[in-house]
């Protein structure tokens, strides 16, 4: 096992963790961020961000369908 030293250890590379790591680096602190899964955390990978994107796309599709029904074309 390899040993590394740092001034700040961030556990979790979700929205809070990566922002904290960036700020620590900006302040000149040696920083390590550790994530057990994929960087991004639950919110970005399978939580609120993908849900918001899907909801937004559904609204756009609904608007297009209403426009097409009213005017008879999509262009």
Buried (B, 14 or more C-beta within 10 A) or exposed (E): EEEEEEEBBBEBBBBEBBEBBEEBEEEEEEBBBEBEEEEBBEBBEEBEBEEEEEEEEEEEEEEEEEEEEEEEEEE
